[in-house]
Amino acid sequence: MASLGALKRSMAITLILIFGLLFALLVGISVIIQYFMESALVPFYIQIFIIILITVGFILLQWAISPGIIKWSCRLQYLKPGENPFLEGTVKELTQAAGVPMPRLAVCPDKTPNAFVFGRTQRSATLAVHIGLLEQLNKDEVKAVLAHEVGHLKHNDMVVMTIVSAVPILAFMLARSILWSGRRDRGSGGIIIAAVVGYFVYIVSQLLILKLSRQREYYADAYSAVATKDPHSLSSALAKITFGLSLAKDKPGAVRSFYIGDPVTAKEEVKVIMQNKNKYDLDGDGVLDERELRKAMEEQAKRPGSRLEFMSTHPSTFKRIQQLKLIEDDLKHSGVGTDIYRHI
């Protein structure tokens, strides 16, 4: 049985593991270079101090510049007060209930259905909504998605994920730099060893971050379901979003983690359903409507194949809908109360 405390513990453990791996990599590189060189240019303790400064500096740089990069890459258009009364009023209501500051609101001129939140802190956060989300979802579904994003804001997900994402980037850059320098000095076996260790840290830290990211999506889903008392609308929204993302022609690239669903796995999920279209087309009209698509995803969640998601930024939509169905049953029969994360 999960709780908000469990999320915090998971976050702490992940941070310790990731930064421990990075520090071990940097110290290991220093030791290897010292071992393979006849004499060190600077004392070892000074090297450690420099390593710490570089790590902290890189993470702070990532934290400082990432919001600007997101604004530029997503071509965000910030809303003025009163420009979109529904969006503004809904987010205000949700943030007041959550006890978090009202974020700035922005619209992304993208036809894919999506919303995301980012920022250096809760007070400087931005909640961005794609045009596609407003066009393809009804108001209840949009509210459920907005509540999901407010859940991320309440859990400080955007700050945590921005900081930890710096680690695999730094590990990858170090590994590439070391390997490149090794081309000019192929006699140094230490260079090759250090590069291999760097790539190992990159892969392991990336997998740890992906696991944490998937977990935080479950928590945001649960928060939305209870905050709106309408898990069904979020389930319906996720089904539509997954289908919409599966139709997108452009690859998400670096902004993949800023989608409410994983654009990469969305194509595979919808492909599986469409292969069994006749089975799920209950009214025989040749088209899967919202209800049929959601039912298909609920059934797919029970299949073992839906659990293979360790390389995904998000859990499968199938499993997320299954969790929301359990919360919906709780709300109908006994009420969830304060234990809103019990099905994670």
Protein Blocks (a to p, Z undefined) as FASTA:
>chain_A
ZZfklmmmmmmmmmmmmmmmmmmmmmmmmmmmmmmpmbdfbdfklmmmmmmmmmmmmmmm
mmmmmmmmmmmmnopacddehklmmlmmmmmmmmmmnopacdddddddbfbdcdddedjb
lklpccdddfklmmmpcfklmmmmmmmmmmmmmnommmmmmmmmmmmmmmmmmmmmmmmm
mmmmmmlmklmmmmmmmmmmmmmmmmmmmmmmmmmmmmmmmmmmmmnopaklmmmmmmmm
mmmmmmpmbdfkjmlmmpfbdfklmmmmmmmmmmmmmmmmmnonopacfklmmmmmmmmm
mpmklmmmmlbfbdcfklmmmmmmmmmmmmmmnonbjmlmlmZZ
